[in-house]
């Protein structure tokens, strides 16, 4: 299974989750787990997604999500699960 960790951080605003989830659904990416908090006006979300049925390559999705983040004023990062796991073992 191709899992990806997606993180979203920035000032809270209307429609952040909707914009990102709509993009994922349109590209056949399933959200397996999601955690979201708002602390003193700052939005933080982490998602674990399944990209087995994704309609585009990982690099395109990561780039397009980063662009969506710029448009809505948040930072969106995508990491493959194996890289995320490796980084956090050090």
C-alpha positions in Angstrom: 0.0 0.0 0.0 1.3 3.5 -0.9 0.7 5.6 2.2 1.5 9.3 2.3 1.6 11.6 5.3 0.2 15.0 4.6 0.7 17.9 7.0 -1.0 21.3 6.9 0.0 24.2 9.1 -1.0 27.9 9.1 -3.4 30.5 10.3 -6.9 29.2 10.6 -9.5 30.1 8.0 -12.7 29.0 6.4 -12.6 26.1 4.0 -9.1 24.7 4.6 -10.2 21.1 5.2 -12.8 21.3 2.4 -10.3 22.5 -0.2 -7.7 19.8 0.6 -10.2 17.0 1.0 -11.9 17.9 -2.3 -8.6 17.8 -4.1 -7.8 14.4 -2.6 -11.2 13.0 -3.5 -10.9 14.3 -7.1 -7.6 12.5 -7.4 -8.8 9.2 -5.9 -6.8 9.5 -2.7 -8.4 7.9 0.4 -7.9 9.5 3.8 -7.3 6.7 6.3 -6.7 8.8 9.4 -6.9 12.5 10.2 -6.1 14.6 13.2 -6.7 18.4 13.3 -6.4 21.0 16.0 -6.6 24.8 16.2 -4.5 26.4 18.9 -4.8 30.2 19.4 -5.9 30.7 15.8 -3.3 28.4 14.2 -4.5 25.4 12.2 -2.6 22.1 12.3 -3.7 18.9 10.5 -2.0 15.6 9.8 -3.5 13.0 7.5 -2.5 9.5 6.5 -3.7 8.7 3.0 -3.7 5.7 0.7 -2.5 6.6 -2.8 -2.9 3.2 -4.4 -5.7 4.5 -6.7 -4.2 8.0 -7.2 -4.8 9.4 -10.6 -1.5 11.2 -10.7 2.1 10.5 -9.6 3.2 11.4 -6.1 5.4 14.3 -7.3 2.5 15.9 -9.1 0.2 15.5 -6.1 2.8 16.9 -3.7 3.4 19.9 -5.9 -0.3 20.6 -6.5 -1.1 20.4 -2.8 1.8 22.8 -2.1 0.3 25.2 -4.6 -3.2 24.9 -3.0 -1.5 25.7 0.4 0.0 28.9 -1.0 -3.4 29.9 -2.4 -5.2 29.4 0.9 -2.4 30.7 3.2 -1.1 27.4 4.7 1.9 25.2 4.3 1.1 21.7 2.9 3.8 19.0 2.9 3.6 15.5 1.6 5.9 12.6 2.6 5.9 9.0 1.6 5.3 6.9 4.7 8.7 5.1 4.4 10.6 8.4 4.3 8.5 9.8 7.2 9.2 6.7 9.3 13.0 6.8 8.5 13.2 10.5 9.4 11.6 9.9 12.8 13.8 7.0 13.7 17.0 9.1 13.9 
